Amino acid sequence: MVNLEIKRPAHIVPSYSLTGDLLAPDTAALIAETGLPSLAKPFDFESLARIVRTVGAGNSAGQAALHLAKWADRVTVLARGGSLADSMSDYLIRQIEATPNVHVCYRLQVADATGTSHLESLILQDTVSGARHGVPADALFVLIGSQPRTQWLGENVARDRYGFILTGLDLPAGTDHHRPHGRPPLPLETSLPGLFAVGDVRMGSVKRVAAAVGEGAATIPAVHRHLQVTATAPAAMVR
């Protein structure tokens, strides 16, 4: 969040990852270089500018738009696709349609941001025609998802094509031979025996803090079971 106390304040709040395709590459790099914090940081709504744009078409973007609409004069949701139905819950879509100062613009991405000492306008690009046009903006919120960044784990840990870690029953066939006695994977266990994954980094997880905490707690018994089986395996081999 940026608050430049010159003229009117400007606020740009990025998500945890700014490498998604809802921002043009140059714009994503420009914002990422600022090292801005996430939405978790407190926000001063008393000084919030009146024209707000949000980028993204998921539940987080919808929830943010409805929340910001309580203070802003106008909130515009910028979606790259042609519909919210593919990525946003129906109840949020209905609430957005029922909120008079929230509007949705489709097939658009942010190509540039302009201003002198603070954010003043955005350059939006049509994802179909490539045409660009400028719109006023006092604040920009970016909620475009995340990247798991799990490359450092190496090839022994199975992941989907997006990099999210496969666990439990989602693991491909043929990985059980790596486990003691060829046992099936434990809940939340990865393809590497004894390594468990919880939270946002796991494929199919609910992307919420409470869910991650719950998964972490649920993994403890599985860890104990793995350690117990691993400790008894050598003795069984001797007999």
ZIPE-V955345 format. One record per pair of residues at least 24 apart in sequence whose C-alpha atoms are under 10 Angstrom apart, sorted by the first residue. I is the first residue (numbers start at 0). J is the second residue. Records with the same first field share a line. If there is no record, write none. Layout:
# ZIPE-V955345
I: J / J
This chain:
# ZIPE-V955345
0: 33 / 34 / 35 / 36 / 37 / 38 / 39 / 40 / 41 / 42 / 43 / 138 / 139 / 140
1: 33 / 35 / 36 / 42 / 117 / 118 / 138
2: 42 / 43 / 46 / 47 / 117 / 118 / 138
3: 116 / 117 / 118
4: 46 / 116 / 117
5: 116 / 117
6: 116 / 117
7: 46 / 47 / 48 / 49 / 116 / 117 / 118 / 119 / 137
8: 46 / 47 / 48 / 116 / 117 / 118 / 119 / 137 / 138
9: 46 / 47 / 48 / 51 / 114 / 116 / 117 / 118 / 119 / 136 / 137 / 138 / 139
10: 42 / 43 / 46 / 47 / 48 / 51 / 117 / 118 / 136 / 137 / 138 / 139 / 140
11: 35 / 36 / 37 / 38 / 51 / 52 / 53 / 118 / 137 / 138 / 139 / 140 / 141
12: 36 / 37 / 38 / 39 / 40 / 42 / 53 / 138 / 139 / 140 / 141 / 142
13: 37 / 38 / 54 / 139 / 140 / 141 / 142 / 143
14: 38 / 39 / 54 / 59 / 140 / 141 / 142 / 143 / 144 / 145
15: 141 / 142 / 143 / 144 / 145 / 146
16: 141 / 142 / 143 / 144 / 145 / 146 / 147 / 148
17: 141 / 142 / 143 / 144 / 145 / 146
18: 143 / 144 / 145 / 146
19: 55 / 142 / 143 / 144 / 145 / 146
20: 79 / 108 / 109 / 143
21: 54 / 55 / 56 / 77 / 78 / 79 / 80 / 106 / 107 / 108 / 109 / 110 / 126 / 141 / 142 / 143 / 144
22: 54 / 55 / 79 / 107 / 108 / 109 / 110 / 111 / 123 / 124 / 141 / 143
23: 108 / 109 / 110 / 111 / 123 / 124
24: 109 / 110 / 111
25: 109 / 110 / 111
26: 109 / 110 / 111 / 112
27: 109 / 110 / 111 / 141
29: 111 / 112
30: 112 / 141
37: 140 / 141 / 142
38: 63 / 140 / 141 / 142
44: 69 / 70 / 71
45: 70
46: 70
47: 71 / 137 / 138
48: 72 / 73 / 118 / 136 / 137 / 138
49: 73 / 74 / 136 / 137 / 138
50: 74 / 75 / 119 / 120 / 134 / 135 / 136 / 137 / 138 / 139
51: 75 / 76 / 101 / 135 / 136 / 137 / 138 / 139 / 140
52: 76 / 77 / 101 / 102 / 103 / 120 / 121 / 134 / 135 / 136 / 137 / 138 / 139 / 140 / 141
53: 77 / 78 / 103 / 138 / 139 / 140 / 141 / 142 / 143
54: 78 / 79 / 107 / 108 / 109 / 139 / 140 / 141 / 142 / 143
55: 79 / 80 / 83 / 86 / 87 / 108 / 140 / 141 / 142 / 143 / 144
56: 80 / 81 / 82 / 83 / 84 / 85 / 86 / 87 / 103 / 105 / 142 / 143 / 144
57: 83 / 84 / 85 / 86 / 87 / 88 / 91 / 142 / 143 / 144
58: 83 / 86 / 87 / 88 / 89 / 90 / 91 / 92 / 142
59: 87 / 91 / 141 / 142 / 143 / 144
60: 87 / 91 / 140 / 141 / 142 / 143 / 144
61: 87 / 88 / 91 / 92 / 94 / 95 / 101 / 103 / 142
62: 87 / 91 / 92 / 94 / 95
63: 140 / 141 / 142
64: 91 / 95 / 98 / 100 / 101 / 102 / 103 / 140
65: 91 / 94 / 95 / 98 / 100 / 101
67: 100 / 101 / 140
68: 95 / 98 / 99 / 100 / 101
69: 98 / 100
71: 100 / 101 / 137 / 138
72: 99 / 100 / 101
73: 99 / 100 / 101 / 102 / 136
74: 98 / 99 / 100 / 101 / 102 / 103 / 136 / 138 / 139
75: 100 / 101 / 102 / 103 / 104 / 136 / 139
76: 101 / 102 / 103 / 104 / 105 / 107 / 140
77: 102 / 103 / 104 / 105 / 106 / 107 / 108 / 109 / 123 / 141
78: 103 / 104 / 105 / 106 / 107 / 108 / 109 / 126 / 143
79: 104 / 105 / 106 / 107 / 108 / 109 / 124 / 125 / 126 / 127
80: 104 / 105 / 106 / 107 / 108 / 126 / 127
81: 105 / 106 / 107 / 126
82: 106
107: 131
109: 133
112: 136 / 139
144: 206
145: 199 / 200
146: 199 / 200
147: 199 / 200 / 201 / 202
148: 200
149: 200
154: 190 / 191
155: 189 / 190 / 191 / 192
156: 189 / 190 / 191 / 192 / 194
157: 189 / 190 / 191
158: 189 / 190 / 200 / 201 / 202
159: 201 / 202
161: 202
162: 200 / 201 / 202
163: 196 / 199 / 200 / 201 / 202 / 203 / 204
164: 188 / 189 / 190 / 195 / 196 / 197 / 199 / 200 / 201 / 202 / 203 / 204
165: 189 / 190 / 195 / 196 / 200 / 201 / 202 / 203
166: 190 / 191 / 194 / 195 / 196 / 197 / 201 / 202 / 203
167: 195 / 196
169: 202 / 203
178: 225 / 228 / 229
179: 225 / 228 / 229 / 231 / 232 / 233
180: 228 / 229 / 232 / 235
182: 228
184: 221 / 225
185: 218 / 220 / 221 / 222 / 224 / 225
186: 214 / 217 / 218 / 220 / 221 / 222
187: 214 / 215 / 217 / 218 / 221 / 222
188: 218 / 221 / 222 / 225
192: 225 / 229
193: 221 / 222 / 223 / 224 / 225 / 226 / 229
194: 222 / 225
195: 219 / 221 / 222
